[in-house]
Amino acid sequence: MFLHVFIVSLMCGLTLGIALIVSVFMVVFRKDKRSLHDMMAGTYVTYAKPDEIEDKQAFVN
């Protein structure tokens, strides 16, 4: 039982660790600074403050 829990924990840790390392490298080396979660969610990184957004029609209902 202990061996099973240890192997499963090790595999989960390695999988999440590899994903974390890939995400960090993506943020560091990509011009648009998008990471794995940004690409999966379809979001992007912006440095504009909310009152500086040029296309304010996107937020008007």
CHARMM internal coordinates of N, CA and C (Angstrom, degrees):
IC EDIT
DIST 1 N 1 CA 1.4510
DIST 1 CA 1 C 1.5214
ANGL 1 N 1 CA 1 C 110.71
DIST 1 C 2 N 1.3385
ANGL 1 CA 1 C 2 N 116.00
DIHE 1 N 1 CA 1 C 2 N -45.28
DIST 2 N 2 CA 1.4568
ANGL 1 C 2 N 2 CA 119.84
DIHE 1 CA 1 C 2 N 2 CA 179.94
DIST 2 CA 2 C 1.5287
ANGL 2 N 2 CA 2 C 111.13
DIHE 1 C 2 N 2 CA 2 C -61.70
DIST 2 C 3 N 1.3253
ANGL 2 CA 2 C 3 N 116.33
DIHE 2 N 2 CA 2 C 3 N -40.76
DIST 3 N 3 CA 1.4611
ANGL 2 C 3 N 3 CA 120.61
DIHE 2 CA 2 C 3 N 3 CA -179.68
DIST 3 CA 3 C 1.5216
ANGL 3 N 3 CA 3 C 110.66
DIHE 2 C 3 N 3 CA 3 C -63.55
DIST 3 C 4 N 1.3160
ANGL 3 CA 3 C 4 N 117.46
DIHE 3 N 3 CA 3 C 4 N -40.20
DIST 4 N 4 CA 1.4643
ANGL 3 C 4 N 4 CA 121.56
DIHE 3 CA 3 C 4 N 4 CA 178.31
DIST 4 CA 4 C 1.5256
ANGL 4 N 4 CA 4 C 110.99
DIHE 3 C 4 N 4 CA 4 C -62.91
DIST 4 C 5 N 1.3165
ANGL 4 CA 4 C 5 N 117.63
DIHE 4 N 4 CA 4 C 5 N -47.36
DIST 5 N 5 CA 1.4691
ANGL 4 C 5 N 5 CA 121.90
DIHE 4 CA 4 C 5 N 5 CA 179.16
DIST 5 CA 5 C 1.5251
ANGL 5 N 5 CA 5 C 110.03
DIHE 4 C 5 N 5 CA 5 C -62.87
DIST 5 C 6 N 1.3284
ANGL 5 CA 5 C 6 N 116.80
DIHE 5 N 5 CA 5 C 6 N -41.09
DIST 6 N 6 CA 1.4684
ANGL 5 C 6 N 6 CA 120.69
DIHE 5 CA 5 C 6 N 6 CA 180.00
DIST 6 CA 6 C 1.5266
ANGL 6 N 6 CA 6 C 111.55
DIHE 5 C 6 N 6 CA 6 C -63.54
DIST 6 C 7 N 1.3273
ANGL 6 CA 6 C 7 N 117.39
DIHE 6 N 6 CA 6 C 7 N -44.76
DIST 7 N 7 CA 1.4645
ANGL 6 C 7 N 7 CA 121.22
DIHE 6 CA 6 C 7 N 7 CA -178.80
DIST 7 CA 7 C 1.5260
ANGL 7 N 7 CA 7 C 110.63
DIHE 6 C 7 N 7 CA 7 C -66.92
DIST 7 C 8 N 1.3220
ANGL 7 CA 7 C 8 N 117.75
DIHE 7 N 7 CA 7 C 8 N -43.34
DIST 8 N 8 CA 1.4671
ANGL 7 C 8 N 8 CA 120.73
DIHE 7 CA 7 C 8 N 8 CA 178.79
DIST 8 CA 8 C 1.5276
ANGL 8 N 8 CA 8 C 110.43
DIHE 7 C 8 N 8 CA 8 C -63.52
DIST 8 C 9 N 1.3230
ANGL 8 CA 8 C 9 N 117.39
DIHE 8 N 8 CA 8 C 9 N -43.13
DIST 9 N 9 CA 1.4694
ANGL 8 C 9 N 9 CA 120.68
DIHE 8 CA 8 C 9 N 9 CA 178.28
DIST 9 CA 9 C 1.5168
ANGL 9 N 9 CA 9 C 111.50
DIHE 8 C 9 N 9 CA 9 C -63.88
DIST 9 C 10 N 1.3080
ANGL 9 CA 9 C 10 N 116.94
DIHE 9 N 9 CA 9 C 10 N -40.20
DIST 10 N 10 CA 1.4611
ANGL 9 C 10 N 10 CA 121.21
DIHE 9 CA 9 C 10 N 10 CA 178.39
DIST 10 CA 10 C 1.5211
ANGL 10 N 10 CA 10 C 111.53
DIHE 9 C 10 N 10 CA 10 C -64.15
DIST 10 C 11 N 1.3076
ANGL 10 CA 10 C 11 N 117.22
DIHE 10 N 10 CA 10 C 11 N -43.29
DIST 11 N 11 CA 1.4691
ANGL 10 C 11 N 11 CA 120.98
DIHE 10 CA 10 C 11 N 11 CA 179.35
DIST 11 CA 11 C 1.5287
ANGL 11 N 11 CA 11 C 111.39
DIHE 10 C 11 N 11 CA 11 C -65.78
DIST 11 C 12 N 1.3161
ANGL 11 CA 11 C 12 N 117.33
DIHE 11 N 11 CA 11 C 12 N -41.62
DIST 12 N 12 CA 1.4713
ANGL 11 C 12 N 12 CA 120.23
DIHE 11 CA 11 C 12 N 12 CA 177.36
DIST 12 CA 12 C 1.5208
ANGL 12 N 12 CA 12 C 110.78
DIHE 11 C 12 N 12 CA 12 C -64.51
DIST 12 C 13 N 1.3031
ANGL 12 CA 12 C 13 N 116.37
DIHE 12 N 12 CA 12 C 13 N -42.61
DIST 13 N 13 CA 1.4561
ANGL 12 C 13 N 13 CA 120.39
DIHE 12 CA 12 C 13 N 13 CA 178.88
DIST 13 CA 13 C 1.5161
ANGL 13 N 13 CA 13 C 112.21
DIHE 12 C 13 N 13 CA 13 C -63.27
DIST 13 C 14 N 1.3215
ANGL 13 CA 13 C 14 N 117.27
DIHE 13 N 13 CA 13 C 14 N -42.51
DIST 14 N 14 CA 1.4612
ANGL 13 C 14 N 14 CA 120.77
DIHE 13 CA 13 C 14 N 14 CA 178.43
DIST 14 CA 14 C 1.5245
ANGL 14 N 14 CA 14 C 111.47
DIHE 13 C 14 N 14 CA 14 C -65.37
DIST 14 C 15 N 1.3211
ANGL 14 CA 14 C 15 N 116.19
DIHE 14 N 14 CA 14 C 15 N -42.24
DIST 15 N 15 CA 1.4643
ANGL 14 C 15 N 15 CA 119.89
DIHE 14 CA 14 C 15 N 15 CA -179.59
DIST 15 CA 15 C 1.5247
ANGL 15 N 15 CA 15 C 111.05
DIHE 14 C 15 N 15 CA 15 C -63.13
DIST 15 C 16 N 1.3233
ANGL 15 CA 15 C 16 N 116.62
DIHE 15 N 15 CA 15 C 16 N -48.46
DIST 16 N 16 CA 1.4612
ANGL 15 C 16 N 16 CA 119.74
DIHE 15 CA 15 C 16 N 16 CA 179.42
DIST 16 CA 16 C 1.5215
ANGL 16 N 16 CA 16 C 111.36
DIHE 15 C 16 N 16 CA 16 C -67.60
DIST 16 C 17 N 1.3197
ANGL 16 CA 16 C 17 N 117.31
DIHE 16 N 16 CA 16 C 17 N -34.41
DIST 17 N 17 CA 1.4607
ANGL 16 C 17 N 17 CA 120.92
DIHE 16 CA 16 C 17 N 17 CA 178.02
DIST 17 CA 17 C 1.5147
ANGL 17 N 17 CA 17 C 112.16
DIHE 16 C 17 N 17 CA 17 C -65.10
DIST 17 C 18 N 1.3307
ANGL 17 CA 17 C 18 N 116.69
DIHE 17 N 17 CA 17 C 18 N -42.24
DIST 18 N 18 CA 1.4657
ANGL 17 C 18 N 18 CA 120.72
DIHE 17 CA 17 C 18 N 18 CA 178.29
DIST 18 CA 18 C 1.5261
ANGL 18 N 18 CA 18 C 109.89
DIHE 17 C 18 N 18 CA 18 C -65.05
DIST 18 C 19 N 1.3242
ANGL 18 CA 18 C 19 N 117.65
DIHE 18 N 18 CA 18 C 19 N -42.57
DIST 19 N 19 CA 1.4718
ANGL 18 C 19 N 19 CA 120.81
DIHE 18 CA 18 C 19 N 19 CA 178.42
DIST 19 CA 19 C 1.5242
ANGL 19 N 19 CA 19 C 110.58
DIHE 18 C 19 N 19 CA 19 C -62.46
DIST 19 C 20 N 1.3092
ANGL 19 CA 19 C 20 N 117.82
DIHE 19 N 19 CA 19 C 20 N -39.68
DIST 20 N 20 CA 1.4609
ANGL 19 C 20 N 20 CA 121.43
DIHE 19 CA 19 C 20 N 20 CA 178.64
DIST 20 CA 20 C 1.5274
ANGL 20 N 20 CA 20 C 111.03
DIHE 19 C 20 N 20 CA 20 C -65.05
DIST 20 C 21 N 1.3050
ANGL 20 CA 20 C 21 N 117.24
DIHE 20 N 20 CA 20 C 21 N -43.82
DIST 21 N 21 CA 1.4660
ANGL 20 C 21 N 21 CA 120.84
DIHE 20 CA 20 C 21 N 21 CA 179.42
DIST 21 CA 21 C 1.5232
ANGL 21 N 21 CA 21 C 110.77
DIHE 20 C 21 N 21 CA 21 C -64.10
DIST 21 C 22 N 1.3267
ANGL 21 CA 21 C 22 N 117.55
DIHE 21 N 21 CA 21 C 22 N -43.15
DIST 22 N 22 CA 1.4660
ANGL 21 C 22 N 22 CA 120.92
DIHE 21 CA 21 C 22 N 22 CA 178.18
DIST 22 CA 22 C 1.5215
ANGL 22 N 22 CA 22 C 110.16
DIHE 21 C 22 N 22 CA 22 C -62.59
DIST 22 C 23 N 1.3253
ANGL 22 CA 22 C 23 N 118.30
DIHE 22 N 22 CA 22 C 23 N -41.97
DIST 23 N 23 CA 1.4697
ANGL 22 C 23 N 23 CA 121.41
DIHE 22 CA 22 C 23 N 23 CA 178.94
DIST 23 CA 23 C 1.5248
ANGL 23 N 23 CA 23 C 111.76
DIHE 22 C 23 N 23 CA 23 C -62.52
DIST 23 C 24 N 1.3223
ANGL 23 CA 23 C 24 N 116.58
DIHE 23 N 23 CA 23 C 24 N -42.06
DIST 24 N 24 CA 1.4674
ANGL 23 C 24 N 24 CA 119.80
DIHE 23 CA 23 C 24 N 24 CA 179.42
DIST 24 CA 24 C 1.5157
ANGL 24 N 24 CA 24 C 110.33
DIHE 23 C 24 N 24 CA 24 C -63.52
DIST 24 C 25 N 1.3281
ANGL 24 CA 24 C 25 N 117.48
DIHE 24 N 24 CA 24 C 25 N -44.75
DIST 25 N 25 CA 1.4649
ANGL 24 C 25 N 25 CA 119.59
DIHE 24 CA 24 C 25 N 25 CA 178.78
DIST 25 CA 25 C 1.5219
ANGL 25 N 25 CA 25 C 111.83
DIHE 24 C 25 N 25 CA 25 C -63.85
DIST 25 C 26 N 1.3322
ANGL 25 CA 25 C 26 N 117.19
DIHE 25 N 25 CA 25 C 26 N -35.71
DIST 26 N 26 CA 1.4643
ANGL 25 C 26 N 26 CA 119.74
DIHE 25 CA 25 C 26 N 26 CA 178.46
DIST 26 CA 26 C 1.5276
ANGL 26 N 26 CA 26 C 110.67
DIHE 25 C 26 N 26 CA 26 C -64.90
DIST 26 C 27 N 1.3077
ANGL 26 CA 26 C 27 N 117.77
DIHE 26 N 26 CA 26 C 27 N -42.64
DIST 27 N 27 CA 1.4634
ANGL 26 C 27 N 27 CA 121.41
DIHE 26 CA 26 C 27 N 27 CA 179.82
DIST 27 CA 27 C 1.5278
ANGL 27 N 27 CA 27 C 110.22
DIHE 26 C 27 N 27 CA 27 C -65.66
DIST 27 C 28 N 1.3054
ANGL 27 CA 27 C 28 N 117.27
DIHE 27 N 27 CA 27 C 28 N -39.01
DIST 28 N 28 CA 1.4652
ANGL 27 C 28 N 28 CA 120.79
DIHE 27 CA 27 C 28 N 28 CA -176.95
DIST 28 CA 28 C 1.5211
ANGL 28 N 28 CA 28 C 111.70
DIHE 27 C 28 N 28 CA 28 C -72.53
DIST 28 C 29 N 1.3275
ANGL 28 CA 28 C 29 N 118.28
DIHE 28 N 28 CA 28 C 29 N -41.83
DIST 29 N 29 CA 1.4573
ANGL 28 C 29 N 29 CA 120.62
DIHE 28 CA 28 C 29 N 29 CA -169.37
DIST 29 CA 29 C 1.5243
ANGL 29 N 29 CA 29 C 115.31
DIHE 28 C 29 N 29 CA 29 C -102.01
DIST 29 C 30 N 1.3133
ANGL 29 CA 29 C 30 N 120.00
DIHE 29 N 29 CA 29 C 30 N -14.63
DIST 30 N 30 CA 1.4689
ANGL 29 C 30 N 30 CA 120.78
DIHE 29 CA 29 C 30 N 30 CA 179.01
DIST 30 CA 30 C 1.5218
ANGL 30 N 30 CA 30 C 110.23
DIHE 29 C 30 N 30 CA 30 C -83.70
DIST 30 C 31 N 1.3193
ANGL 30 CA 30 C 31 N 116.47
DIHE 30 N 30 CA 30 C 31 N 143.63
DIST 31 N 31 CA 1.4630
ANGL 30 C 31 N 31 CA 120.34
DIHE 30 CA 30 C 31 N 31 CA 178.75
DIST 31 CA 31 C 1.5212
ANGL 31 N 31 CA 31 C 111.49
DIHE 30 C 31 N 31 CA 31 C -67.33
DIST 31 C 32 N 1.3289
ANGL 31 CA 31 C 32 N 117.38
DIHE 31 N 31 CA 31 C 32 N -37.10
DIST 32 N 32 CA 1.4638
ANGL 31 C 32 N 32 CA 119.97
DIHE 31 CA 31 C 32 N 32 CA -177.32
DIST 32 CA 32 C 1.5301
ANGL 32 N 32 CA 32 C 112.82
DIHE 31 C 32 N 32 CA 32 C -86.94
DIST 32 C 33 N 1.3339
ANGL 32 CA 32 C 33 N 118.38
DIHE 32 N 32 CA 32 C 33 N -0.80
DIST 33 N 33 CA 1.4731
ANGL 32 C 33 N 33 CA 124.71
DIHE 32 CA 32 C 33 N 33 CA 175.58
DIST 33 CA 33 C 1.5250
ANGL 33 N 33 CA 33 C 113.37
DIHE 32 C 33 N 33 CA 33 C 58.35
DIST 33 C 34 N 1.3385
ANGL 33 CA 33 C 34 N 117.04
DIHE 33 N 33 CA 33 C 34 N 29.46
DIST 34 N 34 CA 1.4640
ANGL 33 C 34 N 34 CA 120.59
DIHE 33 CA 33 C 34 N 34 CA 178.05
DIST 34 CA 34 C 1.5190
ANGL 34 N 34 CA 34 C 110.15
DIHE 33 C 34 N 34 CA 34 C -87.34
DIST 34 C 35 N 1.3140
ANGL 34 CA 34 C 35 N 115.78
DIHE 34 N 34 CA 34 C 35 N 139.44
DIST 35 N 35 CA 1.4511
ANGL 34 C 35 N 35 CA 122.28
DIHE 34 CA 34 C 35 N 35 CA 179.14
DIST 35 CA 35 C 1.5260
ANGL 35 N 35 CA 35 C 109.33
DIHE 34 C 35 N 35 CA 35 C -106.56
DIST 35 C 36 N 1.3273
ANGL 35 CA 35 C 36 N 116.17
DIHE 35 N 35 CA 35 C 36 N -176.28
DIST 36 N 36 CA 1.4636
ANGL 35 C 36 N 36 CA 119.99
DIHE 35 CA 35 C 36 N 36 CA -178.79
DIST 36 CA 36 C 1.5250
ANGL 36 N 36 CA 36 C 111.78
DIHE 35 C 36 N 36 CA 36 C -60.52
DIST 36 C 37 N 1.3400
ANGL 36 CA 36 C 37 N 117.02
DIHE 36 N 36 CA 36 C 37 N -43.79
DIST 37 N 37 CA 1.4689
ANGL 36 C 37 N 37 CA 118.35
DIHE 36 CA 36 C 37 N 37 CA -177.97
DIST 37 CA 37 C 1.5256
ANGL 37 N 37 CA 37 C 111.53
DIHE 36 C 37 N 37 CA 37 C -68.86
DIST 37 C 38 N 1.3412
ANGL 37 CA 37 C 38 N 118.44
DIHE 37 N 37 CA 37 C 38 N -30.43
DIST 38 N 38 CA 1.4593
ANGL 37 C 38 N 38 CA 120.66
DIHE 37 CA 37 C 38 N 38 CA 175.32
DIST 38 CA 38 C 1.5247
ANGL 38 N 38 CA 38 C 111.14
DIHE 37 C 38 N 38 CA 38 C -66.83
DIST 38 C 39 N 1.3144
ANGL 38 CA 38 C 39 N 116.35
DIHE 38 N 38 CA 38 C 39 N -41.45
DIST 39 N 39 CA 1.4620
ANGL 38 C 39 N 39 CA 119.87
DIHE 38 CA 38 C 39 N 39 CA -179.46
DIST 39 CA 39 C 1.5256
ANGL 39 N 39 CA 39 C 111.33
DIHE 38 C 39 N 39 CA 39 C -68.79
DIST 39 C 40 N 1.3197
ANGL 39 CA 39 C 40 N 117.38
DIHE 39 N 39 CA 39 C 40 N -39.38
DIST 40 N 40 CA 1.4686
ANGL 39 C 40 N 40 CA 120.13
DIHE 39 CA 39 C 40 N 40 CA 179.44
DIST 40 CA 40 C 1.5239
ANGL 40 N 40 CA 40 C 111.58
DIHE 39 C 40 N 40 CA 40 C -68.44
DIST 40 C 41 N 1.3282
ANGL 40 CA 40 C 41 N 117.43
DIHE 40 N 40 CA 40 C 41 N -37.00
DIST 41 N 41 CA 1.4596
ANGL 40 C 41 N 41 CA 120.91
DIHE 40 CA 40 C 41 N 41 CA -178.11
DIST 41 CA 41 C 1.5191
ANGL 41 N 41 CA 41 C 112.81
DIHE 40 C 41 N 41 CA 41 C -86.10
DIST 41 C 42 N 1.3302
ANGL 41 CA 41 C 42 N 117.14
DIHE 41 N 41 CA 41 C 42 N -12.21
DIST 42 N 42 CA 1.4639
ANGL 41 C 42 N 42 CA 120.68
DIHE 41 CA 41 C 42 N 42 CA -179.39
DIST 42 CA 42 C 1.5097
ANGL 42 N 42 CA 42 C 112.80
DIHE 41 C 42 N 42 CA 42 C 76.57
DIST 42 C 43 N 1.3293
ANGL 42 CA 42 C 43 N 117.48
DIHE 42 N 42 CA 42 C 43 N 24.17
DIST 43 N 43 CA 1.4521
ANGL 42 C 43 N 43 CA 121.29
DIHE 42 CA 42 C 43 N 43 CA 179.22
DIST 43 CA 43 C 1.5271
ANGL 43 N 43 CA 43 C 110.00
DIHE 42 C 43 N 43 CA 43 C -98.93
DIST 43 C 44 N 1.3103
ANGL 43 CA 43 C 44 N 116.67
DIHE 43 N 43 CA 43 C 44 N 173.22
DIST 44 N 44 CA 1.4466
ANGL 43 C 44 N 44 CA 121.55
DIHE 43 CA 43 C 44 N 44 CA 178.21
DIST 44 CA 44 C 1.5109
ANGL 44 N 44 CA 44 C 109.56
DIHE 43 C 44 N 44 CA 44 C -141.35
DIST 44 C 45 N 1.3091
ANGL 44 CA 44 C 45 N 115.62
DIHE 44 N 44 CA 44 C 45 N 164.39
DIST 45 N 45 CA 1.4543
ANGL 44 C 45 N 45 CA 122.44
DIHE 44 CA 44 C 45 N 45 CA -178.31
DIST 45 CA 45 C 1.5168
ANGL 45 N 45 CA 45 C 108.91
DIHE 44 C 45 N 45 CA 45 C -94.61
DIST 45 C 46 N 1.3278
ANGL 45 CA 45 C 46 N 116.42
DIHE 45 N 45 CA 45 C 46 N 132.84
DIST 46 N 46 CA 1.4552
ANGL 45 C 46 N 46 CA 120.81
DIHE 45 CA 45 C 46 N 46 CA 176.07
DIST 46 CA 46 C 1.5186
ANGL 46 N 46 CA 46 C 108.60
DIHE 45 C 46 N 46 CA 46 C -136.00
DIST 46 C 47 N 1.3063
ANGL 46 CA 46 C 47 N 115.19
DIHE 46 N 46 CA 46 C 47 N 149.31
DIST 47 N 47 CA 1.4592
ANGL 46 C 47 N 47 CA 120.13
DIHE 46 CA 46 C 47 N 47 CA 178.42
DIST 47 CA 47 C 1.5248
ANGL 47 N 47 CA 47 C 111.54
DIHE 46 C 47 N 47 CA 47 C -109.20
DIST 47 C 48 N 1.3244
ANGL 47 CA 47 C 48 N 117.23
DIHE 47 N 47 CA 47 C 48 N 4.96
DIST 48 N 48 CA 1.4547
ANGL 47 C 48 N 48 CA 121.64
DIHE 47 CA 47 C 48 N 48 CA 179.74
DIST 48 CA 48 C 1.5247
ANGL 48 N 48 CA 48 C 109.49
DIHE 47 C 48 N 48 CA 48 C -77.88
DIST 48 C 49 N 1.3149
ANGL 48 CA 48 C 49 N 115.88
DIHE 48 N 48 CA 48 C 49 N 142.15
DIST 49 N 49 CA 1.4540
ANGL 48 C 49 N 49 CA 120.90
DIHE 48 CA 48 C 49 N 49 CA 174.53
DIST 49 CA 49 C 1.5205
ANGL 49 N 49 CA 49 C 108.38
DIHE 48 C 49 N 49 CA 49 C -78.57
DIST 49 C 50 N 1.3185
ANGL 49 CA 49 C 50 N 118.33
DIHE 49 N 49 CA 49 C 50 N 156.77
DIST 50 N 50 CA 1.4661
ANGL 49 C 50 N 50 CA 120.13
DIHE 49 CA 49 C 50 N 50 CA -175.54
DIST 50 CA 50 C 1.5242
ANGL 50 N 50 CA 50 C 114.25
DIHE 49 C 50 N 50 CA 50 C -55.81
DIST 50 C 51 N 1.3170
ANGL 50 CA 50 C 51 N 118.98
DIHE 50 N 50 CA 50 C 51 N -32.74
DIST 51 N 51 CA 1.4621
ANGL 50 C 51 N 51 CA 120.02
DIHE 50 CA 50 C 51 N 51 CA -179.72
DIST 51 CA 51 C 1.5227
ANGL 51 N 51 CA 51 C 112.27
DIHE 50 C 51 N 51 CA 51 C -82.26
DIST 51 C 52 N 1.3194
ANGL 51 CA 51 C 52 N 118.65
DIHE 51 N 51 CA 51 C 52 N -4.65
DIST 52 N 52 CA 1.4599
ANGL 51 C 52 N 52 CA 122.16
DIHE 51 CA 51 C 52 N 52 CA 179.87
DIST 52 CA 52 C 1.5233
ANGL 52 N 52 CA 52 C 112.93
DIHE 51 C 52 N 52 CA 52 C -100.36
DIST 52 C 53 N 1.3252
ANGL 52 CA 52 C 53 N 117.94
DIHE 52 N 52 CA 52 C 53 N 1.99
DIST 53 N 53 CA 1.4578
ANGL 52 C 53 N 53 CA 120.48
DIHE 52 CA 52 C 53 N 53 CA -178.02
DIST 53 CA 53 C 1.5202
ANGL 53 N 53 CA 53 C 108.66
DIHE 52 C 53 N 53 CA 53 C -70.72
DIST 53 C 54 N 1.3451
ANGL 53 CA 53 C 54 N 115.21
DIHE 53 N 53 CA 53 C 54 N 128.42
DIST 54 N 54 CA 1.4582
ANGL 53 C 54 N 54 CA 120.07
DIHE 53 CA 53 C 54 N 54 CA -175.59
DIST 54 CA 54 C 1.5314
ANGL 54 N 54 CA 54 C 112.06
DIHE 53 C 54 N 54 CA 54 C -73.86
DIST 54 C 55 N 1.3066
ANGL 54 CA 54 C 55 N 117.70
DIHE 54 N 54 CA 54 C 55 N -40.60
DIST 55 N 55 CA 1.4512
ANGL 54 C 55 N 55 CA 121.07
DIHE 54 CA 54 C 55 N 55 CA -176.16
DIST 55 CA 55 C 1.5285
ANGL 55 N 55 CA 55 C 109.87
DIHE 54 C 55 N 55 CA 55 C -92.23
DIST 55 C 56 N 1.3169
ANGL 55 CA 55 C 56 N 117.21
DIHE 55 N 55 CA 55 C 56 N 77.64
DIST 56 N 56 CA 1.4619
ANGL 55 C 56 N 56 CA 120.64
DIHE 55 CA 55 C 56 N 56 CA -177.67
DIST 56 CA 56 C 1.5211
ANGL 56 N 56 CA 56 C 111.45
DIHE 55 C 56 N 56 CA 56 C -76.83
DIST 56 C 57 N 1.3252
ANGL 56 CA 56 C 57 N 118.97
DIHE 56 N 56 CA 56 C 57 N -11.37
DIST 57 N 57 CA 1.4589
ANGL 56 C 57 N 57 CA 121.16
DIHE 56 CA 56 C 57 N 57 CA 177.54
DIST 57 CA 57 C 1.5315
ANGL 57 N 57 CA 57 C 110.74
DIHE 56 C 57 N 57 CA 57 C -66.69
DIST 57 C 58 N 1.3349
ANGL 57 CA 57 C 58 N 117.29
DIHE 57 N 57 CA 57 C 58 N -23.43
DIST 58 N 58 CA 1.4638
ANGL 57 C 58 N 58 CA 120.44
DIHE 57 CA 57 C 58 N 58 CA -179.56
DIST 58 CA 58 C 1.5229
ANGL 58 N 58 CA 58 C 111.23
DIHE 57 C 58 N 58 CA 58 C -65.73
DIST 58 C 59 N 1.3250
ANGL 58 CA 58 C 59 N 117.56
DIHE 58 N 58 CA 58 C 59 N -22.62
DIST 59 N 59 CA 1.4553
ANGL 58 C 59 N 59 CA 121.39
DIHE 58 CA 58 C 59 N 59 CA -176.88
DIST 59 CA 59 C 1.5179
ANGL 59 N 59 CA 59 C 113.15
DIHE 58 C 59 N 59 CA 59 C -103.18
DIST 59 C 60 N 1.3172
ANGL 59 CA 59 C 60 N 118.18
DIHE 59 N 59 CA 59 C 60 N -1.00
DIST 60 N 60 CA 1.4574
ANGL 59 C 60 N 60 CA 122.23
DIHE 59 CA 59 C 60 N 60 CA 179.55
DIST 60 CA 60 C 1.5171
ANGL 60 N 60 CA 60 C 109.17
DIHE 59 C 60 N 60 CA 60 C -94.08
DIST 60 C 61 N 1.3185
ANGL 60 CA 60 C 61 N 116.98
DIHE 60 N 60 CA 60 C 61 N 130.83
DIST 61 N 61 CA 1.4744
ANGL 60 C 61 N 61 CA 120.14
DIHE 60 CA 60 C 61 N 61 CA 179.75
DIST 61 CA 61 C 1.4881
ANGL 61 N 61 CA 61 C 111.76
DIHE 60 C 61 N 61 CA 61 C -82.47
END
COOR INIT
IC SEED 1 N 1 CA 1 C
IC BUILD
